[in-house]
Amino acid sequence: MTRHPFPLIKNELKELLNKGWMTHDAMWFYHCLEEFGIEKTNRINLADIKSMSAIEIKRYQKALGLEKVDTFDEFKHF
């Protein structure tokens, strides 16, 4: 029997990678908490979210085919 070189189907691969990333994120937070305490960890996490949000919104816009969102109603729909 010949084994496929990469036996995971696309959705299984996506799930495996997502679980790995989620575990990495949780471990990053835990180790920051242990090293720096909750106040500094929260400040770092909020800075990360602020930096990441600009990137993520562009990804969502691209995925949904939206060039830009100008009004609150467009944002609400988005």
Secondary structure by P-SEA (a helix, b strand, c coil): cccccccccaaaaaaaaaaaaaaaaaaaaaaaaacccaaaaaaaaaaaaaaaaaaaaaaaaaaacccccccaaaaaac
